[in-house]
Amino acid sequence: MSLFTSFRYLVALHQHKHFGRAAEACHITQPALSNAIRALEAEFGTAIVKRGRSFQSFTPEGERIFATAQRVLHEQELLQQDLKSAADHPVGTLTLGAVPSVMPIAARFSGVLQGHHPGLSLVLLSMSSPDIEAGLESLSVDMALGYTDRLKTRAAKIMTIDQYTERYFLLRRAAKPAGKGLRIVERPMSWEAASRLTLCLLTPEMHNRTIVDAAFKQAGVTVKPVIETNSILTLGLTVLVGEVSSILPGALVGVLRGYSELEAVPLSAPEVLTPIGFMYSFNDRPSHALRAALNMASDSMWLQQVVSYAGLLQSEVPGGRIASRPPKFV
C-alpha cells in the first residue's frame, strides 16, 4: 500500500472520527482501514490514535502526522494538476465549503464553474463556519463561501473575495396566494413586530441564528421560537405546511420563489447587512482548479448572477464590492 493511500485513510479518519464511517468513505472494510493506521504507527514508531471501545481522538503525535499528511496530499494534488492541466483547461479536484444559508449560491457557482471547465471535479460540502475556517487552515478545503466578517479576529492568512450583502426577510404564508409564485412585500416589517409572531428559527449554535438573535436584541426584544432546527430546508417547509413564520436570508428566499402560497417581507429597524464572500488560504502558487475558481469568483458576469439569485432588492452589486476583488490569477 502506498504512503499516499495510507495518508488518505488517515485524513478520512480525522474527518469522520469513526473507523466504520471513515472506511465506508474510502470504500474499504473497517479492518483494512485499521490495519493501514497500525502500519503508519509502526512506520513512525508512535501511536496515532487513542483507542478505546471506539475511536476517541488522535494523540498529539497523531495530530502532527495528520497535519503532515494533509500537506503531502495537497502537494500531490498540485503536482498532478500541473502535469495534467493545459492553459485555460484546468484538470483536478476542488473542494468547496459553504455555510448552509448560502448553499443555493455555492451550488450555482459550482455548476457554472464546472460547465466552463469540464476537466474539474468539484466536491461541495455544507459546513459550519468554524469547520470552514479550520478546513481552510488545514488545507482540507480549497475555497469556501460564507461570513467574511468572522475572519476579523483570526490571525490566519485567509483571503476573501466579496460576493454580496446578505439581507433578511420574514417568510410567512400569504393571506391570498399570488398567481406568479412567491411575492416579496414592498413595505418592510420591523424586527420588533416579527418577534411577536410564532417563529421557526435555526438552532442557537448556527452562525445565522447568532445574526438573527443580535438583530432582535438590537430591536430591544428577545424571542423564543416554537420550532428550532439545524436544517435550512426545514425553515421553508414549516412555513409552507404549518402555522409558523420564519426568518431567511435572501438567497434562500430566492429558492422558494415558485411557491405562490408564500410571501417574504423585508426586515428593518435595524437593517441587517451581512457580507458574504469566498474565502481561501493565501498561497503564492494556487492549484489550477483553485486559480480557475478564484478568477470566476471575481468575474463581473458571475457577480451579476450573484445579484440575481441572492434575493436582493436592488439590481446592482451593493456597496461597490466588485472593486475589492483581487487581481486575476494567470
Rosetta blueprint (number, residue, H / E / L):
1 M L
2 S L
3 L H
4 F H
5 T H
6 S H
7 F H
8 R H
9 Y H
10 L H
11 V H
12 A H
13 L H
14 H H
15 Q H
16 H H
17 K L
18 H L
19 F H
20 G H
21 R H
22 A H
23 A H
24 E H
25 A H
26 C L
27 H L
28 I L
29 T L
30 Q H
31 P H
32 A H
33 L H
34 S H
35 N H
36 A H
37 I H
38 R H
39 A H
40 L H
41 E H
42 A H
43 E H
44 F H
45 G L
46 T L
47 A L
48 I L
49 V E
50 K E
51 R E
52 G L
53 R L
54 S L
55 F E
56 Q E
57 S E
58 F E
59 T L
60 P H
61 E H
62 G H
63 E H
64 R H
65 I H
66 F H
67 A H
68 T H
69 A H
70 Q H
71 R H
72 V H
73 L H
74 H H
75 E H
76 Q H
77 E H
78 L H
79 L H
80 Q H
81 Q H
82 D H
83 L H
84 K H
85 S L
86 A E
87 A L
88 D L
89 H E
90 P L
91 V L
92 G E
93 T E
94 L E
95 T E
96 L E
97 G E
98 A E
99 V L
100 P H
101 S H
102 V H
103 M H
104 P H
105 I H
106 A H
107 A H
108 R H
109 F H
110 S H
111 G H
112 V H
113 L H
114 Q H
115 G H
116 H H
117 H L
118 P L
119 G L
120 L E
121 S E
122 L E
123 V E
124 L E
125 L E
126 S E
127 M L
128 S L
129 S H
130 P H
131 D H
132 I H
133 E H
134 A H
135 G H
136 L H
137 E H
138 S H
139 L L
140 S L
141 V L
142 D L
143 M E
144 A E
145 L E
146 G E
147 Y E
148 T H
149 D H
150 R H
151 L H
152 K H
153 T H
154 R L
155 A L
156 A L
157 K L
158 I E
159 M E
160 T E
161 I E
162 D E
163 Q E
164 Y E
165 T E
166 E E
167 R L
168 Y E
169 F E
170 L E
171 L E
172 R E
173 R E
174 A L
175 A L
176 K L
177 P L
178 A L
179 G L
180 K L
181 G L
182 L L
183 R E
184 I E
185 V L
186 E L
187 R L
188 P L
189 M E
190 S E
191 W H
192 E H
193 A H
194 A H
195 S L
196 R L
197 L L
198 T L
199 L E
200 C E
201 L E
202 L E
203 T L
204 P L
205 E L
206 M L
207 H H
208 N H
209 R H
210 T H
211 I H
212 V H
213 D H
214 A H
215 A H
216 F H
217 K H
218 Q H
219 A L
220 G L
221 V L
222 T L
223 V L
224 K L
225 P L
226 V L
227 I E
228 E E
229 T E
230 N L
231 S L
232 I H
233 L H
234 T H
235 L H
236 G H
237 L H
238 T H
239 V H
240 L H
241 V H
242 G L
243 E L
244 V L
245 S E
246 S E
247 I E
248 L E
249 P E
250 G H
251 A H
252 L H
253 V H
254 G H
255 V H
256 L L
257 R L
258 G L
259 Y L
260 S L
261 E L
262 L E
263 E E
264 A E
265 V E
266 P E
267 L E
268 S E
269 A L
270 P L
271 E L
272 V L
273 L L
274 T E
275 P E
276 I E
277 G E
278 F E
279 M E
280 Y E
281 S E
282 F L
283 N L
284 D L
285 R L
286 P L
287 S L
288 H H
289 A H
290 L H
291 R H
292 A H
293 A H
294 L H
295 N H
296 M H
297 A H
298 S L
299 D L
300 S H
301 M H
302 W H
303 L H
304 Q H
305 Q H
306 V H
307 V H
308 S H
309 Y H
310 A L
311 G L
312 L L
313 L L
314 Q L
315 S L
316 E L
317 V L
318 P H
319 G H
320 G H
321 R H
322 I H
323 A H
324 S H
325 R L
326 P L
327 P L
328 K L
329 F L
330 V L
